């Protein structure tokens, strides 16, 4: 076996190993996707919702909030939930304690975090829920809002 054939064989082996490992990891992980959020920009979410004729999904959170962190680590990373929300909504995550957050918290009557709210494309609230929610329930929540 010559040097060139040996190098080609090694290179091919590496490609096969790494491509198989990546495909296996993606296929088995239900958290290989995530809901894509606009960060802390309510006006941009309104603009995109009007342009795309989509409802807005708001994750109103606080940085110290444990259930908020759980949502980000699990529910928002569930592939089915991510696919559903990325397809059907303009998603925006707003830290309710900085920037425009405190003003919106007052305007929306925030009582606890996380608060999840769905607005129509005009920025009018349609449906809301408070607290941690699992992926199947988040999908049901979104489906219910789209029917209103």
N, C-alpha and C positions, 0 to 999 in steps of 0.2 A: 504494500500500500504506500503510495507516495504522500508527500507532505500536504499537497493541495487536497487530495481526497480525504485525508484525516481531518483537516480544518473544516471542510464542508460537512463532514459527518458530525463533528462536535457542534458546529453552528446549528445544524438541523435538529440535533438532540435538544439543545437549549430552547429553540423556538417551540418545539413540541411540548416540552415540559412547562414552559412559562405560559403558553397559550392554553393548555389544558388546566393549569392551576387557576388562571384568571376566570375561565368559563365556569369552572366548578364553584368558585367562591361567589360569583354573581348569581348563579342559578340557585344556590342553596340559601342565600341570605335574604330574608324578607325585608331587610332594612337597607337594601342597596340603592334606594332611590330616596328622594326627599321632596317635600313641598318647597317650592322656590318662592321665597318671600322678597318683596320690596321692603327694605329696612327703614323704619321711622320716617316715611314720607307719604302721609295721607293724601296730599295734593297730587302727587304722581299717581297714586292708586286710583283716585277719582278720574284723572285724565285718561289713564289707560282703560278704565272700565267704560267710560263714555265712548272712546274710540273703538273698542272691541265689543261693545254691547254685552258686557259680562257683569255678573254680580261680583262683589268684593268680599273676601273672607279676611277678617281682622283677628289676629292673635294679639290681644291686649295683655301685656305681661309686665312683670317687675323683675329685675335682675336677682333679687334675693328670694324669689318665690320658688319653693321646691317643686310643686306640681307643674309650674311653668317649664322648669328644666326637664322634668320627666316627659312632658309633651314633646319638647324639642328632640330629646334623645330617643324616643320610641314612636309615638303616634305619628309625628310629622315625618318620620323616616320609614314608615310602612309603605311598601311599594304600591299597594292598591289604593291607599288613601292619597299618596303623592300623585299617582296617575290621575285619579279623579279630580283632585283640587287643581292641579296644574292645567288640566284640560278645561275645566268649567268655571274657574274663578281667577280674578286678579287677587293675589295673596299679599297681605301686608302685615308685618310684625311691628308693633309699636311699643317701645319702652315707655310706659305710662308715667314715668318719673323724670323724664328729661325731654328737651326740645319741645315739640308740640304736644307731647304726651299729657302733661298736667292739664292743659286747656281742653283736650279731647276727653280726658277722664271726667272732668267737671261737666262738660257738655253732654256726655253720654251717661252720666250718673253711675260711674264705676263704684262698686261696693267691695269687690274682691278680685283676686287674680289667681289663675288666668281667667279672663273673660273672652269668649269667642263670639264674635258677632258677624252676621252676614248682612250686607247692605245691597240694595239694588244699584243699578248703574248710576242713578241720580244721587247716591249717597244717603238714601233713606233706609233706616234699619228694618230688616225683615224678620230676623230670628237671632236669638242669643242663648248662650248657656255659660254657666260659671263652673270652674273646676276642671280637674283632669278628666279626660275622655279617651277611651280606647279607639283604635283605628276603625273597627266596624261601626261604632256609634258615631264617630266623626263623619263617616260616609253617609250614614242615615240622616244626620243633622244637615249635611249639605244637600242631600236629595230633597228633604222636607222644605228647605228654604227655596230651592229652585221651583217648587210647585206652587209657591205663594205668589 
